[in-house]
Amino acid sequence: MATLQANRHSVKRAAANPGLEFLERLGYIVRGALYFVIGLLALRIALSQPDGHALDLTGSVVFLIGNPFGKLVLLVIIVGLAAYSLWGLIRAVFDPLHRGSDPSGYLERLGFVSSALSYALIVAFGVKILAGAGGASTDATRKTISSILEHPEGGWLTVLIGLVAIGIGVGQLVEAYRAVFKRDLKGAEMSDATRSIVITLGRFGMAARGVIFLVVGWFIVQAGLHHDPGQVQGFGEAFLFLLAKPFGHLVLGAVALGFIALGVHSVACARWVRLMGSSASA
């Protein structure tokens, strides 16, 4: 038991390393840039700009590295998101943000694990590009569902995945309302106005992301019910789905602005979020 506690203490001390915390804050900036690009391109569609196109997170990576410094940018993305993914596991295991051990606390910590895995997949996507694997597909959602539907029990499993995505969307809307994340900010280092702005950006952004998860989840459920992977839609297609609805330009514009807000919020978190070695002041 003493050895186990000593090992746990060593891991916690390593997780609070200033160098690692710097990379985790870099991860918040990278994450913010990805969401900002998604929102900006979706906004171009909402404004009826003919060259606009919608993206998901992996598509945003491809967009950001489409310049002469692409490899350097890609390396920064990989390192930053790898650190952010690790931070998700740290939040889940050591609970530095004090989510607790009651059912709601465990649910939030499970969400941190889900986030860690999601960004780890983007890291793997980036590494594949860096290694020179040309033609890396950004449509991971449809590819994954297609492989699941090849199995006899794939239909109900796909429905379950869709329901999980819908649950995440509902959770994002609840989080937008409750704004529990405001406890994670180093409030003592922020003015009241700055804290209010950062919290508002987070709420707006999470609500927008919740809407998109609801749309994506619904399409995954439909794919499972009809055993048709062609009905699976990712983030990019979800934006276009909203555009096709009544008042679509207004709805898409609001959601796009929400993703931009989420990007700015993430960058703000790079400065003010509490990490493993940060002060517990809020």
C-alpha positions in Angstrom: 0.0 0.0 0.0 2.8 2.4 0.9 4.5 1.7 -2.4 1.3 2.3 -4.3 0.8 5.6 -2.6 4.4 6.6 -3.3 4.0 5.8 -6.9 0.7 7.8 -7.1 2.5 10.7 -5.5 5.3 10.5 -8.0 2.9 10.5 -10.9 1.0 13.5 -9.5 4.3 15.3 -9.0 5.2 14.6 -12.6 1.8 15.7 -13.8 2.4 19.1 -12.1 5.8 19.6 -13.9 6.0 23.2 -15.2 7.2 21.9 -18.6 4.2 19.6 -19.0 1.8 22.4 -17.9 3.3 24.7 -20.5 2.5 22.1 -23.2 -1.0 21.6 -21.8 -1.6 25.3 -22.1 -0.3 25.1 -25.6 -2.9 22.4 -26.2 -5.7 24.8 -25.2 -4.4 27.2 -27.8 -4.2 24.6 -30.5 -7.7 23.3 -29.6 -9.0 26.9 -29.7 -7.4 27.5 -33.1 -9.1 24.3 -34.5 -12.6 25.4 -33.2 -12.0 29.0 -34.4 -11.3 27.7 -38.0 -14.4 25.5 -37.9 -16.6 28.4 -36.8 -15.0 30.9 -39.3 -15.5 28.6 -42.3 -19.1 27.7 -41.2 -19.8 31.5 -40.8 -18.6 32.0 -44.4 -21.3 29.5 -45.5 -23.9 31.3 -43.4 -23.0 34.6 -45.1 -23.5 32.9 -48.5 -19.9 33.2 -49.6 -19.5 30.8 -52.5 -16.0 29.6 -51.5 -17.1 28.6 -48.0 -16.9 25.0 -46.8 -17.6 23.3 -43.5 -15.0 21.2 -41.6 -14.7 19.0 -38.5 -11.6 19.0 -36.2 -9.5 16.9 -38.5 -10.4 19.0 -41.5 -9.4 22.0 -39.5 -6.0 20.5 -39.0 -5.6 20.0 -42.7 -6.7 23.6 -43.3 -4.2 25.0 -40.8 -1.2 23.1 -42.3 -2.0 24.2 -45.9 0.9 26.8 -45.9 4.7 26.8 -46.4 5.2 26.3 -42.7 2.7 23.4 -42.6 5.0 20.8 -41.1 6.0 23.1 -38.3 2.4 24.0 -37.6 1.5 20.3 -37.7 4.2 19.4 -35.2 2.9 22.1 -32.9 -0.6 20.7 -33.3 0.5 17.2 -32.5 2.5 18.2 -29.4 -0.2 20.5 -28.1 -3.1 18.1 -28.5 -1.0 15.2 -27.2 -0.5 17.2 -24.0 -4.1 18.2 -23.9 -5.2 14.6 -24.3 -2.9 13.7 -21.4 -4.5 16.5 -19.3 -7.8 14.9 -20.0 -6.6 11.7 -18.4 -5.0 13.6 -15.5 -8.4 15.3 -14.8 -10.2 12.0 -14.9 -7.8 10.1 -12.6 -6.5 12.6 -10.1 -9.5 15.0 -10.2 -7.5 18.3 -9.8 -10.6 20.2 -10.7 -12.6 18.7 -7.8 -15.5 17.1 -9.7 -15.9 14.6 -6.9 -16.8 10.9 -6.5 -20.5 11.1 -6.6 -22.4 9.9 -9.8 -22.4 13.4 -11.4 -18.7 13.8 -10.7 -17.8 10.4 -12.1 -19.9 11.2 -15.2 -17.9 14.4 -15.8 -14.6 12.6 -15.2 -15.8 10.0 -17.8 -16.3 12.9 -20.1 -12.6 13.9 -19.6 -11.6 10.4 -20.7 -13.8 10.7 -23.8 -12.2 14.0 -24.6 -8.7 12.6 -24.1 -9.5 9.7 -26.5 -11.0 12.1 -29.1 -8.0 14.4 -29.2 -5.6 11.4 -29.1 -7.3 10.2 -32.4 -6.6 13.7 -33.9 -3.0 13.4 -32.7 -2.8 10.0 -34.5 -4.3 11.6 -37.6 -1.6 14.3 -37.5 1.2 11.8 -37.0 0.0 9.9 -40.0 0.2 13.0 -42.1 3.6 13.9 -40.7 4.8 10.4 -41.6 3.9 11.1 -45.2 0.8 8.9 -45.4 -0.9 10.7 -48.2 -4.6 10.8 -48.7 -5.4 10.5 -44.9 -9.2 10.6 -44.7 -10.8 13.2 -42.5 -14.1 11.4 -42.6 -13.3 9.2 -39.6 -16.9 9.1 -38.3 -18.4 7.6 -41.4 -15.4 5.2 -41.8 -15.8 3.9 -38.3 -19.6 3.4 -38.5 -19.2 1.7 -41.9 -16.8 -0.9 -40.3 -19.2 -1.4 -37.4 -22.2 -2.0 -39.7 -20.3 -4.7 -41.4 -21.0 -6.9 -38.4 -24.3 -8.6 -37.8 -24.8 -6.7 -34.5 -23.5 -3.5 -35.9 -27.0 -1.9 -36.2 -27.8 -1.7 -32.5 -24.2 -0.8 -31.6 -24.4 2.1 -34.1 -27.7 3.2 -32.5 -26.0 3.1 -29.1 -23.1 5.2 -30.4 -25.6 7.7 -31.8 -27.4 7.9 -28.5 -24.1 8.5 -26.7 -23.4 11.4 -29.1 -26.9 12.8 -28.4 -26.2 12.4 -24.7 -23.0 14.4 -25.1 -24.9 17.0 -26.9 -27.5 17.3 -24.1 -24.6 17.3 -21.6 -23.0 20.2 -23.5 -26.3 22.2 -23.3 -26.6 21.5 -19.6 -22.9 22.6 -19.1 -23.7 25.7 -21.1 -26.5 26.5 -18.6 -24.7 25.4 -15.4 -21.2 26.7 -16.4 -19.5 24.4 -13.9 -16.2 25.1 -15.8 -16.1 28.6 -14.3 -14.7 27.0 -11.1 -11.7 25.8 -13.1 -10.6 29.4 -13.8 -8.0 31.2 -11.7 -10.5 33.9 -10.7 -8.1 35.7 -8.4 -6.0 36.6 -11.5 -8.9 37.9 -13.5 -10.9 41.1 -13.4 -14.7 40.7 -13.0 -15.2 41.8 -16.5 -12.7 39.4 -18.0 -14.1 36.5 -16.0 -17.6 37.3 -17.1 -16.6 37.5 -20.8 -14.7 34.2 -20.6 -17.6 32.4 -19.0 -20.1 33.9 -21.5 -17.8 32.7 -24.4 -17.7 29.2 -22.9 -21.4 29.0 -22.4 -22.1 30.2 -26.0 -19.5 27.8 -27.4 -20.7 24.8 -25.5 -24.3 25.4 -26.5 -23.3 25.6 -30.2 -21.2 22.4 -29.9 -24.1 20.7 -28.2 -26.4 21.5 -31.1 -24.0 19.9 -33.6 -23.5 16.8 -31.4 -27.3 16.4 -31.3 -27.5 16.6 -35.1 -24.5 14.2 -35.6 -26.0 11.8 -33.0 -29.4 11.8 -34.7 -27.8 10.9 -38.1 -25.8 8.1 -36.5 -29.0 6.7 -34.9 -30.7 6.7 -38.3 -27.7 5.0 -39.9 -28.0 2.2 -37.3 -31.7 1.8 -37.6 -31.5 1.6 -41.4 -28.1 -0.2 -41.5 -26.9 2.5 -43.9 -23.5 4.2 -43.3 -24.4 6.7 -45.9 -26.7 8.5 -43.4 -23.8 9.2 -41.1 -22.9 12.9 -41.0 -19.9 14.6 -39.3 -19.5 18.1 -38.1 -19.2 19.6 -41.6 -22.4 17.9 -42.9 -24.2 18.9 -39.7 -23.5 22.6 -40.4 -24.9 22.1 -43.9 -28.0 20.3 -42.5 -28.7 23.3 -40.4 -28.3 25.6 -43.4 -31.0 23.7 -45.3 -33.6 24.3 -42.6 -36.0 27.3 -42.3 -34.0 30.4 -41.3 -30.9 28.2 -41.9 -28.5 31.1 -42.5 -29.4 32.6 -39.2 -29.2 29.3 -37.3 -26.0 28.3 -38.9 -24.6 31.8 -38.3 -25.4 31.6 -34.6 -23.8 28.1 -34.3 -20.8 29.2 -36.3 -20.3 32.2 -34.0 -20.6 29.8 -31.1 -17.7 27.7 -32.4 -15.7 30.9 -32.8 -16.5 31.8 -29.2 -15.5 28.3 -28.1 -12.1 28.8 -29.8 -11.6 32.1 -28.1 -12.7 30.6 -24.8 -10.1 27.8 -25.2 -7.4 30.3 -25.8 -8.4 32.2 -22.7 -8.3 29.0 -20.7 -4.7 28.6 -21.9 -4.0 31.7 -19.7 -6.4 31.2 -16.8 -7.4 27.6 -16.4 -6.1 25.8 -13.2 -3.8 22.9 -14.0 -2.3 20.2 -11.7 0.3 22.6 -10.2 -1.8 25.7 -10.3 -3.2 27.6 -7.3 -6.5 26.3 -6.2 -7.9 29.8 -6.0 -11.0 30.4 -8.2 
